Amino acid sequence: MAENIIFIPIYIKNLGFLNVTLFILFSAILLCPLRRLSLVIAILLFPVRQLALATTIQRKGAGSVFKSHTHHRKGPARFRSLDFGERNGYLKGVVTEIIHDPGRGAPLARVTFRHPFRYKKQKELFVAAEGMAVVCNVEHHVGDRGAFARASGDYAIVISHNPDNDTTRIKLPSGSKKIVPSGCRGMIGQVAGGGRTEKPMLKAGNAYHKFRVKRNCWPKVRGVAMNPVEHPHGGGNHQHIGHASTVRRDAPPGQKVGLIAARRTGRLRGQAAASAAKADKV
C-alpha cells in the first residue's frame, strides 16, 4: 500500500463532490503499486451541472421529499367489505365508541359487528353522522366502502330513483348532481362536526397544531420571498416576479407555479365586474 498518499482535488467548472470522491477512489486503486508516491494531484476535466432545490409544488406527491403525518391516525373511515351476509340482511352492528382522529375534522364512530358466519366480532370505523333526514358517506360504486359527503358537516340529498336502470340521483355538497347505482350504500344523517371551519384560528399556534397532524403545508412562504434557486418567482433586489405569472398547462413540475392556464388576467371591467359584484351580494 502507498504510504502518506495525499489527494488534492482541483475543482473545475463547479464539480460535484460525489464525482471527486469516485475519481479519488479509482486513482488510489491504480496507484497502489507506486509505493514511493507521496503526492497525487487529481484533476477532473468534466463539468457537473448544479441541481436546483425542489420547489414547494415538487415536494408534494408520492415519491418525493414530502412526508405526510399519518402514523398516529386511527385508520381509514369506510364501510365494511360487502359480503353475502350484508346483502341478505344477516348483519347487526352496535356503535361502541365515538373517537377523534388526528388530522380529520369529523369524529369517527367505532362500530362492532357480529360476524354473520363465525363466532367472532368485527370492528369497523365510520364517519359519525348527525340527524336522520339526509345521507352521507355514499359509495360511488357498489362495494367501494364510501366516497361522497365524508367531510365534517357534509351531507348528500337523495333526489330520485330510477327503477328501470336501477340508479339513484343524489345532490352532493358542492351542489352538483350525480347518478350512482341504487345498490350503493350510505349512512343516514349528516357527518358530525359541522361548523368546524367557522371557528377562527385566532393565533398561529392553533394553525400549527392543526397542520402538524395533517401535512407540511404551513406556514406557506410566498414564492417572491424565496431565493431564485428555490422558486421561479424568487430573487431580485425587491419582491417581484419579474415575468408573467401565467404558465402553460403542460409546464414541467417546478415550473408550473403561478396562474396555471389562465383564461384571463387583470382587473375585472365592464360586464364582468358587474357580474362579480352581483354574485358577491347574493
N, C-alpha and C positions, 0 to 999 in steps of 0.2 A: 504494500500500500504506500502511496505517496505521503511524505511527511510535510506537515505545515503547508498544505496546499491552500492558497487563498484565491477565491474567485471574485473578481471585481466586475459586475455587470455594468456596461455603459448603455444608458438609455438613449435611443434614437427615435424621434418622432412618436413620442408618447407610447412607449412599450408597456405591455401588461406584466404584472408581477408573476402570473402563472407561467407565461412563456419564458421569462428569465429563469424561473426555478427549474423548468424542464430542461432548458439548454444547459444549465449548470450540472444537472444530474447526469445527462448523457456525456458531457465533457469529462466529468470525474471518472466515469466508467472507461472511457477511451484512454485517458491519461494515467491510469493506474500503473502500467509498466515503467513509466518515466519516474523513477524514484527521486532523482535529484532536482526535479522541477519544483520550485518554491513559489512561483507566481504565474498565474494564468489570467490573461485578460480576455474575458468573453464578450464579444461584440455581436449584437443581434441587429441584422440589417433589414428586417421586415417590419412594417408598421402594424399596429393594432388599433382598431377603432375603439374609442371610448364610448361605452354604452351609457345612455341616459337613464335616469331613475324612472321607476314605474310611476305613472300618474295615478291620481285618485281613482279614475274610472277603470284603469287597468288592474287595480288591486282587487276589485270586486269580481266575483265569479269563481267557478271551480278551477283548480289547478294553478292558483296564483298565490301571492303572499297574503291574501285576505283570509282571515280565520274567523268563523262565526262562533259565538259563545253559546254552545248547545250542551255542554257537559252536565249542566245542572237542571236540565229540563225534565219534566216528569214523563213525557212520551208523546207520541202523535195522537191527536184527538180525531178519531174516526170510528165508523161503525164496525161491528164485528164482521168477520168473514161470513158471507152469505152461504148458508148450507141448507140441507133438506129440512132440518128441524125448524128453522125460521120461516121457510117457505110454507110449511104446513101448520104453523101456529103452535109448535111444541116447545115454546121458549118463554121463559119468565125471568125478569131481572129486577133487582132492587138497587136503588141509589143508596150507597153506603157512606159516601163521603163527598163533600164539596171542597176542592183543594185549589190552591193558587199555583200557577205555572209561571216561573220567572221568564220574562220576555214575551208573555202573552197578555193581552188586555182582558180577555174574557176568562172567568173562572172555569174550572173543569169539574165534571162530575164523574166519580168512580162508580161504575155500575157492576154489580156481581150477578152473573147469570148461572143458573143451574144447567149443567151440561145435558143436552137432550138425549144422549145415548149412554154416557158413562157416569159413574158415581164420583163426580168431582164438580168443582166450581170454576168458572171463568171470570176474570176481571178485565173490564174494558174502560177506556177513557173517552168521554164525550164532552162536547162543549155544553155547559149548563144553560138551560132555557128558562125564560120567564113567560108566564101567561099561557093561554090556551087558544088564542084567536088566530095566530099565523103559524107558519112553519119556518124552520131554519135548518142549517146543515143538510142541505138537499144534495142528493147524488146527481152527477152528470150522466153516468152510465150505470146500469144495474150492477151493483156489487163493487163499485169503486170506493165505498166507505166514506162518502161525504166530500163535497166540493164547493157548493154555493152557500152564501149567507152564513159565514162562520165567525166573523169578527164580532167584537163586543157590541151589543145593542142592535145587531143586524137581524133582518128577517126577510122572508120572501112571501109573496101572496099568491095563492093558487087562483088563477083566473078562470080556467075552463078545462074540461076533459073532453077528449075525442075518443069515444068507444070504438069507432071504425078502425082506426090505425093504432089504438092503444097508446095514446100520447097525452101529455098534460102540459098546459101553457102556464108558466109562472112569471111573476114580475120580480126582478132582482132588486137589491138595494140601490143599485145605480139608476134604476128606472127603466132599464132595458128589459124586454120580454124575451123569454126563451122557451123553446119546446123541448121537453125531456120525455123519455119513456115513462109510462104510468107505473111501471114496476120499480122505479127508483124510490129509495127510502128517504125519509126526512124526519125531523123532530118537530113535534107540535109545540108552538110557542116561539118566543124571541130569545136570542142569545143574551145571557146575563151580562151585566157590566155596562149597560147603556149610559151615555152621558160622560164617559170617561174622558173624552177629548175636550169637554167643555171646562174642565177644571184647569186653571192656569198653572204653569210651572212655577212662577214666582221667583225662582232663583236657579242659578246654574247647577247647584248640587243635585236638584231633583232631576234635571236633564241628564246629568252624569250617571245617576243610578238607573235611570230608565234605559239608556242606551248601553250601559255596561252589561246588561243581560241580553241585549239584542245583537248588536254588531258594532264594529268600529267605524261609525259614520258621524261621530260627534266628538269635539266641535268640528264644524265644516269650515275649512280655510278657503278663502277666495283664491281663484287662480291668479289674479293680478297681484296678489300679495306674496306669491311664491317666487322662487328663482327660475330662470329660464330652463334649467335642466329638469325641473320638477313639473312644469306645466307649460302648455303652449302659450298661455296668456301671461306668463311670468316675465320678470326682468324689466329694465328701464329705469331712468332717473326719477320717474314718478309712476304712479299706478295707472297704467293704461294698457289696453290690449295690443294696440299697435297695428292691427289689421282688422278686417271684417270679422265680426263674431259669428257669422253664418258658416256652416260647414256642410259638405255634401253628405248624402245618406250613406254612401258606400265608403266613407273615410275609414282608414285603419284604426284599430284601438290605440289610444294615446293621442291621436289627432282629432278624434271625434268628441270634441267638447265645444260648448257654446250653444248657439241656436242651430239645432240639427234640422236640416232640410226645411228651413223656414219658408212659409208661403209669402210672407211679407214682413217688413221691418219698419221701424219708425213710429211716430205718433199716429193715433187714430184721428182722422179728419173727416169732416163731412158726414155722410150717411153712416159710416162705420162707427164714428164717435157717438152719434145719436143712438144707434142700436145698442152700443155698450152701456151708455148711461141709462137707457130704458131697462136693460137687463139687471143693472145694479139696484134700481128702485124696486123691482119685483123681488 
